[in-house]
Amino acid sequence: MPGSAYLSRRALWMYKLADEVARGITARIRSGALPVGAAVPDRDALMADYVTSDGMVERALETLVYDGLLERDAQGVLRVSAVPEPDDGFEIPPADKTTLADIIAILELRIGTETEAASLAAHRRSED
């Protein structure tokens, strides 16, 4: 999120909420609940599903259009245009999107890999 250092707490909260809505819709697409070609549920249904405002739903939908997952058809209806790539990679979230669960996951990863690396180094050491 460019310029996030200059956003108010409320604006950051709104971006995070819109990101949550976008992630939820993306999960529906990935699971097949919204297959390619399917119309996206209307805004009222999405607002009820995510207990949020029309503005947050609009921002989430704009993000998904920008990402190429949704597109408008000739009648202006938003439809699923692609299934997102599998999210198999490990990614450290940006500082303004990091949660306590993210921090714990990173620490758990580091504990496991650093402990094993230290053990291997100790076993492979030589007098030289």
Buried (B, 14 or more C-beta within 10 A) or exposed (E): EEEEEEBEEEEBEBBBBBBBBBBBBBEBBBEEEBEEEBEBBEBEEBBEBBEBBEEBBBBBBEBBBEEEBBEEEEEEEBBBBEBEEEEEEEEEEEEEEEEEEEEEBBEEEEEEEEEEEEEEEEEEEEEE
